[in-house]
């Protein structure tokens, strides 16, 4: 059942079966002219049913409805192709639009994981269990690219786009200065920490994320509407907690590298994770994949800060102090 958070602004819980995230928050701004839906869900039956029922209960006309997607991850983007009408516009950021092609070709991702020590016999299993592979959109619809500062005016709201790269290269939030509302996607989450992964030699995702945290810290926010879990209010406290988490994590990774030269998969196996498993080998392959991606992001940050170095050994990236 849709939940009214503010006048004409609703939340629909979209379930993510057998996923630790549990559900995604899809937000709907209802208007006499055109409605706006923010984020959708995976391309699977349970998500589609929840979205269709929620939109029907709100009496949302598909022909008068547009969509804004915060970032390219499948749990936010993939259901879009089953919801849009011929008249719908899909607003999206430019950097992430260039990454969506990875849903079609995972070869580069597999090759980079291999270079970072991910076991050969688990690589295909990891890809087969990846949400983008299992529940991707099927095709990419036409995207209306919006830049920083684009304004959506509807139902008395003026939501402005805020670029917050880190969780993905082009992650984008929506900020309403009048009511001090931040629709945060996966940039700010409460109870759980946004996963910051790195799967290429380009960029420095964790550095970008910290800079984006500092950016939203300066905003006046009274209510955060996150992409997952519960709503919250004190966004500056949460920013401080997230920055401390990653500082502690980087310090942990630095200690691991100082013990001995190591690849990213090995580093991930020695890091502390909030998961109910007795040892690294018991982690589900999907969780080992995400953990390795996060390890790489911290290793990249430390390398760029000059605290560790890397070398190539027989096709493997090895980090050392």
N, C-alpha and C positions, 0 to 999 in steps of 0.2 A: 504494500500500500504506500503510495507517495506521501511524503511528509512535508508539510509547508514550513519552511524555515523563516521566510520573510514574505511580505506580500508578493504573490505571483512568482515566488522562487521556491522550488521544490527539490527534494532529494528522493531518488529511487535507489533502493538497495538492489544491486545486480549480483546474484550469487556466483561464486567461482568454486565449483565443486572440487573437492579433494585438493584444494590449494590453500597453503598456510595464510594467504591474505584474506581468505574467507569470502569477501565480496568487494565490489567496487562501488563507489558513490558516483552515480550519474546525477547531474544537476539540470533542472529544467526551468528556464525563465519563460513564463507564459505571457503572451502579448496579444493585443487586438490585431496587430499587423502580422509580424512573423515571430514565431517562437524560436528559442535557441536552446539546444541540448548540448551539455558539456560532458564529453566522454561517454562511452557506450558499454563495452564489455567484450568478452571473447566471442568468436564466431562459433557458438555452440548453442544447443537447444535451450538449456536452462537460462542462459543470458537473454536470448531472444524472447523467450516467454515472459520473463520478468519485465523487460523493457516494453514489450508490446502491451502488456496488461497495465503497466504504470502509465504509459502515454495515453492509453484508451480511457483510463479512469480520470485523467486530467483533461480529457476531451481535446487532445492535441491533434490537429489536422496535419497529416504528413506532407500535404501539398503546401503548407504554410510554415514549414519547419526547417531551420538550418542547424548546422552542427559546428561546434568548436572542439577540437581535440587537443589536449594539453601536450601530448607527446606520442611517439610512434609505437610504444610497447603494445603488444597485442591485446592485453586486458583493457586498454583504453580505446584502441583504434579499430580492432578487427571486425566488430559487429556493425560498423558503419555501413558496409555494403548491403546489409539486409534491412536497413532502416530508411535509407534515403529515398526520396521520391525524385521524379524527373526535374522538379523545380528546386530541390534542395541545394544549398551551397555548403561545402565542407571547408571550414577555415582552419588553417594549419600553418606551422612554422617552416621556414625554408631549410634549415640544417637537417631536421629530421626527415623531411621529404626525400632527401638524397640517400638516406639510410634504409628506406623501406624496401629497396630492391634486394636487401639481404634476405627477405622472406622467400625470394625466388631462388637465390643462389647462396648456399651456406658454405661453399668451398673455401672462401677466404677466411671465414670464421673458424672452420675446422683446421685449416693450415696454421692459423695463429695459435689456437689452443694446443696443437701438437708441438709447436715451438716452445710453448710454456710448460711442457711436461705432462699435459693431460694424457692419461693412458690410452694407447691406440685402441685397445679392445673395448673401451668405454665411449669413444668419441661418437660413433654413430648412434649409440643408445642415448647419449646426452642430447644430440640433435633431435632424435625422434621424440624425446620427451619434452622438448622445448615448446612453450606455449605458442610461439610464433609459427612453429612447424605444424603443430597439431590443430591449432585453432586460429590460424591466420585468416586474413580477409578474403582470400581467393583471387581478388584483383584489387588494384588501387584506383579508386574513383578520381575524377578531376578534383584537384585541390586548389582552393583560393588561398594563396600565400599572403599572410599578414606579417607585418614587421612590428617591432617595439613601438608602443604608443597608439596602436589602432584602437578605436573606441567603438564599442557596441552600445548603442542607445536604444533601450526598449523598456517599457513598463516603468518608466521613471528612473531606471538605473543607467549609469554610464560606466560600464566595465571597460577598463583599459588593459591592453596586453602588456605583460612584463616578461622580458626574456630572462630565464633562470636556468642556463645550461649547467649540466653536471650529471643529473640522473640520466639524461640523454643530451646529445649535443645541442638540441634546440628547444628543450623543455620550456614551456610558456605558461605563466599564470595569468589570472584575470583579477584586477584590483578595482574596487568600487570606492573611491575616496569619500563620497558623501556619507555612505553608511559604514565605511571602514571594513569592507568585506574582502577577504582574499580567498579566491578559489585557487587552491594550491596544487592541484594534481598530485604528483608524487614528490614534489619539492620539499614540502613539510608534512610529516606524518607524526601522529602521536602514538605512544605505546610501542611502535616498531620504527626501525631506522631505514630510511630509503637506501636501497642498494645502489652503490656507485661502482659500476663495472668499467673495465677497459679491455677491449678486444682488438686493438690495432696499435701500431707504432705512432699513430697520429694523435695529437692532443694530449691534454693532461686533465682528465675528467674530475678528479678530486680537487685539484686547484680551482677549476671552474666552479665546482659545487660550493666550495668555501666562499668564493667571491660572490656567488649568487645568494648565499645565506646572508652575507653582509649587506647585500643590496636590499633584500626584503626587510632586514632588521630596521632600516630607516623609515619604513612605511608605518603610517598610523593604522593599526589593525585592531578591531574589536572582536572579530569572529573569523576563524580560519575554517574553510570548507575543504577538507583534504580529499584525496582520491580514494583513500581506504580508511577504515575504522572510524572512530568517533570524531565529532567536531571539537574544537578547543578554542581558547581565547588568548592566552598569554603567549603570543608568537615569539617574542624576544627571549623569553625563558627557554622555549623549545630550540630556538636558534643556538643559544649558548650551550644547551645540552648536546646538540648534534655536533657542534664544533669541538667540544671536549671529547665526545666519542671518537671522532676521527683523529684527534691529536693523540689520544691514548692508543688507538689502533695503529697509527703510524709508528709510535714508540715501540709497540709490541713487535711490529714487523722489522724494525731496525735491530732489535735485540736478536731476532731470529736470524737475520742475515749476518750479523756479527759473529754468530756461533760458527757458521761455516757457509761457504758458497752454496747457493741453492737456486732452484727454479721456482716459478710462481706456484705450481701445483704443490710442491713440497712445502713452500712457505704457508700456503693455505692450510695444509694438514697440521701445522704447528700453531695456528692461530686459535683464539678462543671464540667459539660459536655458541649461540643460544639455540641448541637443538638437542633433542632427547636421544642421543646415541652414545654408546660407550666409547667408541673410537672412530677415527676418520674413515676407516674402511666400511663402517656401517652406515655412513651418510648415504641417502639416496643419490643416485648419479646426478639428478637435477640440482640438488643442493651443493654437491661438490663442484658443479659447473659454475653456479652463481658465486660460491666462495672463492673459486680461482679467479674469476673476473674481478672480484673486489680486491683480492690480494694484488693483482696486477695494478689496479688503480693506486694502491698505496705504495707499491714498489716504484711506480712511475713518478709519483710525487717526491719520494725520497731521492730518486735518481736526479730529477730536475733541480732539487735543492742542493745537490752535490754531496749528499750524505752517504750514498752508495754508488756503485758503478755496475756496469753490465758488460758481458762479453758473449760471444757466440762459441759454443762448444759442440761440434758435430750436429749442428742444426737446432740446438737447444739454446734458449736465452738463459744465461746464468747471472745471478746477481751476487755481488760480493762487496765487502767493506774494506 
